[in-house]
Amino acid sequence: FMVPIMTVVEIIGKFTKPFALAIRLFANMTAGHVVLLALISLIFTFKTLTVIGASVTMAVGSSLLEIFVAFLQAYIFTILSCVFIGLIRSEAH
């Protein structure tokens, strides 16, 4: 009596894993852009020349960190996609 229930759960799992990966990738990319926007908006919020140097420096550092995170997320996305595809193609025990 567990076979129909487990079949439905497995089918739902096969379709939700790629969406979970896509949402994770989108959230990480959006978070980096929000941080950059917040750092640059400090210039317009404080309207002083002293903030410009620190804000631009932190924004450039954050951009470099965002590039690293983008490559890392692409690598993780690829590895997890390969694992999920391999799990789909493997036969049941």
N, C-alpha and C positions, 0 to 999 in steps of 0.2 A: 504493500500500500504506500510505501515511501517513494516508489519510482516516479509517479506522476508529479509529486511535489518537487522532488529533486530535479526533474527534467525542466520544470518551469524556472526554478531558481538558477540552474545552469545557463539556460537560454537568456535570462535577464542579465546574468553576469557577463555573458559574452558581449552583449551590446552596451553595457554601462561602463566597462573598463576603458574603451577608447574615449568616451565622453569625459570620464574622470581625468584622463591624461590631458585632454584638450583644455578642460577648465583649469587644471593646475598650471599649464603653460601660459594660458591667457592671464591668470591672476598674477603670476610672477612678472610678466611683462608689464602689466598695468601698474603694479606696485612700484616698479622702477621709474616709470614715467610720472607717477604721482609724487614721488620723492623729488625728482628733478623740478617739477612744477612748484613744489613747496619751497625749495631752495632758491629758485629764481624769483619767486614772488616776494621773498624777503626784501629784495632790492626796492620793489615798489611799495612795500608796506612801510618800511622805515624811512625811505626817501632821504638817505644820507650817503655820502661817498665812502664812509668807513665800512659800510656793510658790503659794498660791491666786491671788494677783493676777497673777503672771506666767503661770500656767497658763491662767487664764480669758482673759487678754488674747490669748495665742497661739491659744487655741481659737476665739475670736471672729474673729481675723484669718484663721485657717485656714478657718472657715466662710464668710467673705466670698470667700476665694480659691476655695473649693469651689463656691460659687454661680456665680462667673465661669467656672470650668472646666466646669460643667454646661451653661451656655449655649453655650460654645464647642464642646463635644462635640456638643450637639444640632445646631448649625449644620454642623459637619463631617459628622455622620451624615446630615443631610439632603442636603448637597451630594454626598457619595459615593453615597448611594442614588440620587439623580437621575442621576449619571454611569453607575452600573451598570445602571439601568433603560434609559437611553439606549443603552448598549452592547448590551443584549439586543435592543432593538427595531430596531437598525440591521441592514442587510443585509450579508452577507459580500462581500468584495471579489472 
